[in-house]
Amino acid sequence: MSVFRKLFGVLLAIVLLCGALQVGGSLRPAPEVEGALKPTEVQREATEEIVDRLDLHYLRLKFNDALSERIFAQYLKDLDPNRLFLSQQDIQAFQVYRDKLDDQLGEGVLEGGYTIFNRYQSHLETRLTAIVAELNAGFDDWRFDDDTPVELDRTKADWASDQDALGRIWDRQLKNAVLSMRLNGTDEKEIQKRLVSRYQSQLDRVRQNTSEDVFQLYMNAVTQSFDPHTTYFTPHNSENFDISMSRSLEGIGAVLQYEDGYTKVVRLVPGGPAAKSGQLKPADRIVGVGQEDKDMVNIIGMRLDEVVDKIRGPKGSKVRLEVIPAGGAGEHDTHTLSITRNKVVLEEQAAKKAVIDITRDGKPMKLGVIEIPAFYLDFNAFHRGDPDYTSTTRDVAQLLMELRKENVDALAIDLRNNGGGSLLEVNKLVSLFINRGPTVQVREAGGRVSVESDQYPGILYAGPMAVLVNRYSASASEIFAGAMQDYGRALIVGDQTYGKGTVQTLLDLNHGKLKMTNAKFYRVSGSSNQNLGIVPDVTMPSLINKDEVGESTQPNAMPWDEIDPAKYTPVHDLVPLLPDLRKRHEARIKSDPEFVYVEKLRGLLDQARERRVVTLDEKKRRAWQQQFDQQRLAIENAVRKARGEEPIKKMADLRTLEEQRALDPESAEEPMSKDPYLKEAGEILADLVSLMSHQRVADKGA
């Protein structure tokens, strides 16, 4: 018995010792953060929870050295995208974290992220302080007669060797800022005032950074290393997210994100003030916000929640935005627009119709058009059984019956700028045009594939049909367009769509929320909507630059792929007709003034966008600007002549006209009947009817 007791005592001692060692290991002190801002215990706990949840991400990535390197690169890009504050010396010092961030994050250790940030913040404060002092001293003695090159885009440049080398880069950057504003006609005092205000406001905001700001930035470098739609929201930003989802927000109806120090427009809420005004576009960058007639406040570098708070305001009030348009040559190439705030309500997103008259071979043709700004559904009314709930499909069905009474010969569904919405609604909408069958496939992270189907027999509209899309058509719009293309039910015309083919779920955390990608959409043909989007059957010219807008432009975007097709029966095979349709379309638009205008303007804008380096020689810069303005005026006046409008004599007059349109967009609204894209869609459908008729005759003859 005594031997047993001794043995038990030894075993107990070993267990206790092992336990003590294990506890001692887990309580090993984390590395000390270098710098002023430190993580809190709540943030450390939240980090472990986020890492655990990310194990369920669609990609099933493991926290290993490869992911650590991706997080490391993403974090540096988020902190210093243009490589203007950190040097090669700093990057070398950070190399110790390149393959260790995964280990730290798994244990809730935030030392690497905070130490990197604190060093970056120190350089940022020092640099901005020096810039403000230099600008306050004036630039009367600055010379603008040398051919020194300035990089407009430093995102892919080498890191400068040290802070002295960065100082020389900043000298050129500031000279370029002054010269750019001079060329835009801004006087010297205003240039100094605006630049001092810009950099002083950035400096003030940098000094207000908190531990929570660092945590959000670092966690989003982690989440966006998985894919661009996986995002962490702090408790404060979670509240903003809940407000925007409930659509009770009074504002402009724009989804924004912080990117490279700027507030970037991701998408516009259909039916919202920004979308209805037509002034703000996805990929535009907002650099200033002004209330009514008050001074514009610079927001470069401002936290996203602060920007949102400034843009929000009571219904009926106006907000002015200073914007760098998508594809703008530089951060000083801005324009100002005004938007009246309002509530985003379902009724303002409602589908609407029109009838456009087209003449083909001397015979009239009626084109019915249904514009769908979003796939909307009043979920609350739907779930409580309200028979009059608001629904895209119900509205479109009613419009189709009205168009039938008007004896339209063909139909165009306009999904341009439609960013998506209810999956339930898009499936029901497909059912109006096919007689039962699958509509979309959804693949979950584990590989399980489910098929959404049209359960309703019959077709409400069976005639010739086109679906208009552009680069801003996304998500649910791509599901509908893809189904119509796979079934051969409609021609897809316009531009390649956005490519948003992933599904997200919102997870509550003890400290904030995590929006995480957990599934992907696939067409009934098995092709993914992701990244590639929907490629039109007939492409139309567009001013939208696909290199700047779309899923493929996002960092760490998930790739396109395929799965097995669903079992479905196409209604028509339109593929053999496409070469003829494209040939006729291209012959028409070659001499159409509206499309010639788009092609030429796009070419000119692409030339400007492709300028990666500019000179600091003022004479050369003025000569380039004058040549650009002359070409721009010539393109504008050619289309004005075709429209029967008076020519514009000076570029300043064109800028004034464009600003007036931006401040009063309703005055520039055109009816659907004057939309060249809708008219050309009608011409394409007339070609389709003719070719299908000839095909049927040939089949009968055979």
N, C-alpha and C positions, 0 to 999 in steps of 0.2 A: 504493500500500500504506500509505504514511504517512497519507494522507487517511482511509482506512478505519479505521486505528488511532485517529486523532483522533476520528472520529465514534463509534467504539465506546466510547472513553474518556468522551465526553460523555454517551452513552446510559447507560453504567454509573454515571456520577456522578448522573444524574437518578434512576435506579432506586434507588441507595443513599440519595440524599437523600429520595426519597419513602418509602423503607422506614424511614429514620430518623425522618421526620415521623410516620409511622404508629405506630411503636413509641412515640415520644414522646407521641402522643395517647393511646394505651392506658395509658400509665403516668402519665397526668395524676392528680395526687393527689386523692383523694376529699375532699369537704367535711369539715371537722373536726366531730366529734360534740360537742355541748355537754352537759356533765354527766359523772358518774362512770363509768357503765357504758358499755363500748365493745364493738363487735363484734370477733370474731376472724377471722383469715384463713380458717379452716375454715368458719365461718358464711357468709362472703362467697362462697366457692366453692359452698357448698350452696345459697345463694340463686339463683345462676345456673343450677344444675342443676334446682331446683324450677321456675323460670320456663320452662326448656326443656321439662320434662315437662308442664307445664300447657298447652302448645300442643296437646296431644293430648286435652284434656278434651272431653267430649261437646259442650259449647256452642261450642267453638272460639273463645273470646273472645280478642281481641287486647289486648296490653299497650299501651293508649293512654290519652289523657286521661280518657275516660269511665270506664275501669276504675280509673284512679288515683283519681278522685273516689269511686268505690264503696269502694275499699280504705281511703281516708282516713276516710270516714264509719263504716265497719265497725270500724276501729281505735279511733276515739274512743268508739264505743259499747261496745266490749269493755273499754276502760280505765275509763271513767266512765259506766256505763249510767244511773245515776240523777242525773247532773249535780250531784254534791255536792262535787267537789274542783277541777275546772277551771272557769274563769270565761270570760266573753266576751272578756276581754283575752287570755287564753291562746289561745282559738280564733282570734282575729284574728291573733296571732303565728304560728299554724300554717298560715295560708292560703297561705303561700309553697309549701307541699308539696302542696296540693290536686291540682294537675295535673302534678306532677313525680315522684311516687313510681314511676310506670311506667318512666320513664327511669332512675331510680336502681336499681331492682330488676333491670332488664335488664343493668346493668353490675356487678351484685353489690355495689352501694353501699347501705349500711344507715343512713346518717346521719340521714335523715328519721325513720325509725321509732325510733331510739335517742334522738335529741334530744327528740322528743315525749314518750317514756316518761320520760326523766330529769326533765323539767319537771313531769310528772304526779307522779312519785315524790316530788319535793321538796315539793309542795303536800300530798301524802298524809301524809308524815311530820310536817309542821308541824301539820296539822289533827288527826291522831290524838293527837299529844303534848298538844295543847291540850285535847282531849276528855277524855283520861285524867286530866289535872290538875284539870279542872272537876268530874269525877265523884268524884275522891278528896276534893275539898273538901266534898262532900255537897250535898244539895239540900233541906235543911230550910226554907230561905227562898224556895224556888220557889213561885210562885203558879199555881193552876189554876182561876181564876175568870173568865178572859177568853175571848172568843169568837174568838180568833185561829185562822184556818184553817191546817191542815197538810196538804200534799199527800202522800198515801200512795204514789202512783206518779209519779215525776218523770221517767220515761223520755222523755216528750214535752214536758216543760217547757222554757221558754226558759233559756238559760245565764244564770246570775247575772252581773251587770255586772262585779263584781270580788270579791276575797277578803273584803272587809268585808261585802258583801251575802251571800256564802256563810256567813259567821259568823252572821248573823241567821237564815238558814235552818236552820243546825245547832242553834241555840238551840231552835227549835221542834221539830226532829227528836228531840232528846234529851228534851225535856219530854214529847213523845208516847210515847217509849219507856218512861219512868217511869210515866206515867199508864196505858198499856196493861197493864203488869205489875201495877200496883195493882188494876186492874179484874179481873185474873185471880186475885186473892187472894194475890199474893206480898208478903211483908213488906218493909219499907224496907231493912233490912240486906242481905237476899238480893238485892233489886233492885240495890243499889249493888255488891255483890260480883259479880253476874253481868255487869253492864254494864262494869265496870272490866276484868273478865277478858276480855270480848269484844273491847274496843277495844285493850287492852294486847297481847293475842295477835296481833291484826291488825298492830299497830305492830311487834312483834317479827319477824313474818314479812316485812313490807315491808323491814325493814333487812337481811334475808337474801337479797333478790333478787339474782340473778346475771345475767351476760350471756346465759346459756343460757335463763333464764326470759323475758327480753325477746325473744330470738330466736323462741322457740316462740309467744309471744303475737302477735308481729308477723307471722310466717309463717302463722299460722292466720287472721289478719285477711285475708291475701292469699288463702289457699285457700278460705275460706268466703265470699269475695266471688264465687266461682264458683257454689257451691251448698253446702248445709249438711252434705253427706256427704263432701265433699272436705276431708281433714284431714292436717296435718303432725304426725308423731311424732318427737320428739327421740330420740337413741339410748336414753336411759333409758326413755322411754315406749314405745319400740319393743319393748323386752324385756317390759314389762307387757302389750302387745298380743299378743305371741307366746304368753305364758303363758295369757292368757284364751282365745285361739283353740284351744289344746291341751286346754283344760278340765281341766287338772291343778290348777287353782287351788282352794285351800281358802278359802272366803269365804262371801259371802251370795248371789252370783249376780245382780249388778245391773250394768248398763252405765251409767256416769256420765259427765257432761261438766261442764266449768267454764263457767258462764254468769252474767254480771253479778255476779261476786264470790261466787256461790253454787255449791255442788256439786249439780247437778240430776240426777235419775234420768231417763235416756232410755228405757230399757226393762228388763224383768226377764228373766233367762234362764229359760226354761221348765224346770220340774223343780228349779230351784235353791231354796235355803232361803227367800229373800225372796218368790219367787213362791208357794211352798207355804204360807207363813205368812199371806199375804193382807193384810199390814199396810202394806207399802211400795207406792206406786203411781207409774207414770210421771208426770213433771212435779212430783213432790214435791221439795222442796229440803232437803238435809241441812245443818244448821247446827252440830251437835255430835256427837262420837263418844266413847263411854265403854267401857272394857274391864271386863267383869264388873261388880263393885261399885265400881270406882274412879270418881273425879270425871269429869264430862263435860268434854271438851276442845272449846273453840270452834274451828270450822274455817272461818268466814267469811273469804274472801280467801286461804285456803290453796291452794297448788298442788295440782292434781288428783292427781299421783303421790304426794304426801304423804298425801292423804286416803285413797287406795286402800291405801297401806301400813298406815294405822291401822285400816281396816275389815277387812283381811285378818287371818287368825289360824288357829290349829290347829283341826282338826275337833273338834266337841263343845263348843268354848268359845263363850261368848255375847258379843255386841257390842250395846251400847245406842246408839240413834240418836235425836238430837233433830231433829225434822222439822217444817218448815212445809208443811202439806198443800197439794196443788195447789189454787189458788184461795183460799188463806188471805188474810185481810184485811191482814196485815202481818207483818213479820219477827219479831214477838214473840208471834204467835199460833201457838204450837208445841205438839207433844205428843211424848212419849217412847215408844219401842217397843224391844222386845228380840228379836233374831234369833239362833238357834243356828247357828254356822258348820258347813258341811259341804261335801263335794265335790259338784260338779254332774256327775252321771253319766247316761249315755243311758238306763239302765233306769228312772230316776225321771221321765223324760219320756214314758214309754210311754203309748200310747192305752189308754183303759179304757171299759167299757160299763156300761149299766144299762137296766132296763126300767121304764117309768112307766105306771101304769094310769090311764086317763082314761075317764070315762063320758060318752057323747054320746047324747041322746035315750033314756036308759035302757039303752043297750047299751054293753058294755065295749069299750075299745079299748086295744091295747098299743102304746106308743111306745118304740121302741128308740133309745137315745142312745149315741153314741160321742164321747167327749171326746178331742180331739187337742191336747195342750199345745204341740207343736212339730213341725216336719217334720224328723225326725231320721234319720240314716243313719250307721252305723259304717263310714266310708270305708276304714279300714285293712283291716277284715275283708272288706269287699266287694271290694277290689282284690286281695287275696291268694286270693280264691276260696273263702272259708269259707262253706259252705252254710247256716250258722246265723247269718249276720250280722244285726245289729239294723236294722230298717227300719220306718218308719211304715206303708208300704203293706202289708207282710207282716203286721204286727200288726192293721191294720184289716181286711184280708181274713179273717183268722182270727176276728175279732170278728163280722164280718158273717155268717159261716157259723154261728156260735153263736147269733146273733140269729134267723137263719132257722129254726133248730130250735125256737126259742121262739115261732115264728109271730107275729112282730110285724106290726102293720098299717101302720106308717109308721116313718120313720127321721129322726132329727135328728143332724147332725154339728155338734158344738160347737167352734167356733174362737175363742171369746171369749178375749182375752188371749194369743192365739197370735201371737207376733212374727215368725214365719217359720222359715227354715231351708233345707233342701236343695231346690234347683230340680229335681234328678233325682227326688226323692221326690214332690213335688207333681204333677209330670207323670204319674208312675205311679199316683198316687192318683186323678187324674181318670179314668184308664183303667178303673177299677173301675165307673164309672157311665155311660160312653158306649161305643159300639161303633166305635172308631177315629175319628180326626179330629184336627185341630190343637188344642192346649191353650193355647198362649201364643205371642206374637210378641216378638222381641227386635230392637230397632233400634240399630245401632251409630252411633258419632259421624259416620262418613262417609256415613250414609244407608242402608247395606245392612241389609235385614231378613231375619232367619232365623226359621223357624217350628218350634217344638217340637211333636211330635205323639204321639198315643197309637198305638203300633204293635201293640197287643194286641187281637185280635178278641174279641168277646163282652162281656157285662155281668154283673158279679157281683151287683149289686142294681139292680132296675129299678122298684121301688115308689115311692110318694109320699115326698117328701124335703124337708127344710128344712136350711138352713145358718145357724147362729147366729153373729153377728159383733158386735163392739163397736169402740170407738175404738182399742183396743189391738191389734186384729187387723191385722197388717201383712205386707207383702212376699209370701211364699209363700202365706199365708192369703188374700190378696187375689187371687192368681192362681187359686187353687182356687174361691173364691166367684164370681169373675168368669166363669170357664168354666162353672160350674153355672148361672149366671144367663143367659149368652148361649145356651147349649144348651136353655134352658127345662127343665133337668133337675131343678132344685130351687128352692124359694122362699128368698130371702135375707131373714132377719128379724133385727132388732136395731137397731144404730146404725151410722151412716156410719163406714167403716173409716179407718185412719190415713192412707193415701195415699202409701205408700213404693213408688214405681214405678221406681226407678233401680238400676243395677248398678255396683258398684265393683270396682276391681282394686287390689292392694297392690304398690307399686313400691319396691324397695330403692334407697336413696341412699347416697352416700359418708358422709353424716352424718344417720342416721335413716331414716325411711320416709315415703312419700306414699301415702295412700289416696285414689284419684281416681275420680270418676264417668266411666264410658266407654260406657254403654248405658242404654236405657230399656225397660221392659216395656210391652207392649200386649195387650189382650184380643183374642180371635179376631174380635170385632166391629170392631176397629180403635181402640177407645177406650183411652186411656192409663189406667193405674192411678195415675199420678203426681198428687199434690196433691188430686185429687177423691176418690180411693179408690173403694170400692164403695158405692153408694147402695142401701140395702135396699129390697126390694119392700114389706115391711111394717115400719114403724118402731116400736120399743118405747121407752118412757121410760128415761132414763139420768141418772145423777148426774154423768157425765163432761162437763166443759165443753169443747166443741169449739174454743172460742177460746183454750184453753190447751194442748191436746193435739192433736197431728197434724202432718202435713207442712206444711199451710197456715199453721201458726203459726211455722214456722222462717224465719229471715232468708234472703233470696235463694233461696227454694225454687223449683225449676224448675216451669214451668207445666204444666197439663193440655193435651193436644192429641190429635189423632187421625191415624191412617194408614189406608190401605186395609184393608178386612176380609180375613181369610183365607177360603179356601173351606171352608165347614162347613155341616152340615145340622142345624138344631135338632131336638131330640127332641119338644118340646111348645112351644106358644105359650101361655104363662101370662098374658100381658099383659091380654087381655080379662077375665080373672077377678079382676084386682087391685082394682078399685073395690069389688066385693062383699066380698072378703077383708078389705080395710082397714076397711070400714064395720062388719062384724061384730066385728073385733078391737077397734075403738075403743069399740063399745057394751059389750063385755065388761069392758075394763080401767077404764072409767069408774066402775064400782062395785066393782072388785077392790081390797081394802084394801092389798095390797102395792104395786100400781102407783099408787094414790092417794097412798100414803106417798112414793114416789119423786118424783112430780110436785110435791107440796107442799114436800118438803124441797129439791128442786132450785130451786123458786121462791124459797124463803127464802135459800138460799145465794147465788143470783144477786143478790138484793138487797144482801147483804153485800159481794159481790165488786164490785158497781157503785159502791160508796162510794169515790170518788177523793179526797175531802177530808173531814177530821174536825175537830172543834172541840177546843180545849184547856180547855173548861169542864167540870170534873169532874162537876158535877150533871147536865148534859145528856148526857154520855157514859154515866153510870150509868143514866140513864133509858132511853137507847137500848138498852143492854146488857140491862137487865131485860126490856124488851119483846121483844127478840130471844130471850132465854132462855125466856120464857113461850110464845112461838110454837113454838120448837124442842121444848119439852116436850109441848105439845099434839099436835104431829105424831107424836112418838114414842109417846105413850100411846094414840093412836088405833089405831096398828097393833098395839101390845101387847095392847090389848083384843080386837082381831080374832083374835089368836093365842091368846087365853086366858091371857095373862101378867099379872102384877101391875103396876099403874101405878107410875111413878117420880115421887116427890114433889118432888125438888129437882134443879136443874141440876147441882149438885155431885155428886149420886149418879149422874147420867148420865155425867158426865166420868169418874168412878171406874170405872163399868162399862165404858166404852170403853177406858180404860187397861188394865183387867184383860184384856179381849179382845185388846188389842195385845200384852200380855206373855205371854199364853197362848192363841194363836190356835186351837190344836187343839180347845180346849174349845168354841169357837164354830162349829166346822165343821158344816155341814148336809148331809145326803144329797141326791143329785140329785133324788130324788122330791119334795123340799120346795122346789126351786128354782122360783120363780114364772115365770121366763123360759122354762124348759124346759116347764113345764106349759102355758103359753100357746102355745108353739110346737106342742105337741100339738093344742091346740084349733084353731089355724090350719090344721094339716094335715088335721084332721077336716073343716073347712070345705072345703078343697081337694078332698078325696075326694068330698064331696057335690056340689060344683059341677061337677067333671069328669064325674061320673056323669050329672047332669042334662044336661050338654053332649052326651054321647054319645047319650043318649036323643033329644035334640032333633035331632042330626045324622041319626040313623036315621029319624026321622019325616020329615025333609026329603027 
